[in-house]
């Protein structure tokens, strides 16, 4: 519990202010004067305010300013804005007061920060999605708004312990879903990694603590290995006259967990838990050559894996990242990743856009990051009306890797990995995309959905008779292509709007429902339509009918037998399982704070089929709409993280009850060496020894390896864990995991 002491707090505030000046190192007297003036204004504005932890509020803007200066590398203007970023929103000071004291530039950035802060308190999904669009819009105005917002979010995540658990989940999910990808795309690798780690700490605390403990326990052995590994390379580079630093960098906890899940391996089986980083002091003119010389020295001692060579020096990543990566075999038979960079490349890798901008001015070059920012502006300015679709497309685009391909004239084009011929066509020009019927890839004919590979040369083939089709959306990954296709398809669908609206209106009146905007909106949500245009088109073309309106009416008014039908309707695109296990609920939305017991079969609650939570899992409830049941998700579920971000104000806190008579469906994956009697042994343990019912059992053997997926009913996580432990002891079984 925090104990306030005015003298100690005064000393701490001054200490943090001096630390800020030390990190910033202002060169001009007027710069230091501006920082001091901003500090005094923030101190006065927040003098009677405290954070949830009980600490003086001024600690927060001081910390955000220090992150902006020290960890992102921003200058005096940004530090002034960071100190004042909450002043307009939370105190009596106005934007005009700030403009009078600090000028238009500072006022403009703080105005952008104030707008962003207000965006996250809205009440509906479309508003949240549209807000994300507005946040990205600040990229085209002043990217420092986003960078300071990332610093603000990082400090909030570092001090999240003071908040209630449901608030921790909301903020962590929002961070994982929006802020970490944004940091990644702006080249802020260290901040992206820490945001992911902190989000994991609150969404999956057991996983976080387990990996953290294992990293701590294995640190000494890793240190000995690294010292021995780098010794010959270090000695040789010094003899050749290189000025360099060399050290090992651990993967972030979140990155290790992602690798464990993706590869389905234990912590001990993740070979690239750390990477050796070599940073050389080299002038810009010779840095590429010098990096390759270092690579040559390394391969004199260790054999490289040529499939793992990554040259991001010749063609940098879209976020500005430049480095040479190689993976070599160590003296102990272990693969080791080595990253080779110049000092300039290292600063860009750690501080992203801020460092890139500094070097861009001195080198007079237009980088991949500038091209990416131009594409973002282009996306935002697109007349695409579907905000929810926009947030999904752009957010996914943040994390995609890139490939580089060539036009027939030899011009280099960078596209997201898995881009198709159609993506390439739209990247060149929207008209080429709309009329594309195929391509010649390295002189060979290819269809529009052909996925492109690095280094290919593409010549497009077009026809005036061609026009975009809805199925094209399955062929593309770039937001530009998706936006153009959706616009063209939507223009075609709009021709059916009046006909569809008239039909739907008649069905509503026939069932006895008012054909109001609110009811149409609910119908959209229930049937997973993203816009009224799509809804009216579906009605006009008989993809939905009177039956779907009856089902909607039943679910809205809780008619039991029709409510049952709705669970099996083709219109219900995402299936759910009714919550038949008692769940303790704290009704956070209505602010009652009362605990409610959900009785078995209660239609107000549904277990989400996307993550299949069972008693013992940490869960959270999300009420998407007043007419729909509360969806029960596992807190780690990606779908839940997305919905928490969008429907943050509709979170319902849940805890499982203590009834053990109800069984829940879960699925496990079994991998082992193929042998006679293995299936009998597995089924004996599940059915006879543990008395669990098996719903389905799929297994196949290939080249001596057996893989199987088993669906079975369990009462809670303790029963599931017992089953996993017993199956792991079966002779020949290599791995048993729960399928998420």
Buried (B, 14 or more C-beta within 10 A) or exposed (E): EEEEEEEEBEEBBEEBBEBBBEBBEBEEEEBBEBBBBBBEBBBEBBEEEBBEBEBBBBBBBBBBBBBBBBBBBBBBBBBBBBBBBBBBBBBEBEBEBBBEBBEEBBBBBBBBBBBBBEBBEBEBBBEBBBBBBEBBBBBBBBBBBBBBBBBBBBBBBEBBEEBEEBBBBBBBBBBBBBBBBBBBBBBBBBBBBBBBBBBBBBBBEEBBEBBBEBBEEBEEEBEEBBEEBBEBBBEBBEEEEBEBEBEBEBBBBBBBBBBBEEEEBEBEEBBBBBBBBBBBEBEEEEBBEBBBBBBEBBEEBBEBEEEEEEBBBEBBBBBBBBBBBBBBEBEEEEEBBBBBBBBBBBBBBBBBBBBBBBBBEEEEEEBBBBEBBEBBBEBBEBEBBBBBBBBBBBBEBBEBEBBBBBBEEEEEBBBBEBBBBBBBBBBBEBEBBBBBBBBBBEEEEBEBBBBBEEEBBBBBBBEEEBEBEBEBBEBBBBBBBBBBBBBBBBEBBEEBBEBBBEBBEBBBEEEEBEBEEEBBBBBBBBBEBBBBBBBBBBBBEEBBBBEBBBBBBBBBEEBEEBBEBBBEBEBBEEEBBBBBBBBBBBBBBEEEEEEBEBBEEBBBBBBBEBBBBBBBBBBBBBBBBEBBBBBBBBBBBBBBBBBBBBBBBBBBBBEBBEBEEBBBBBBBBBBBEBEEEBBEBBEEBBEEEBEBEEEEBEBEBEEEEBBBBBBBBBBBBEBBEBBBEBBBEBEEBEBBBBEE
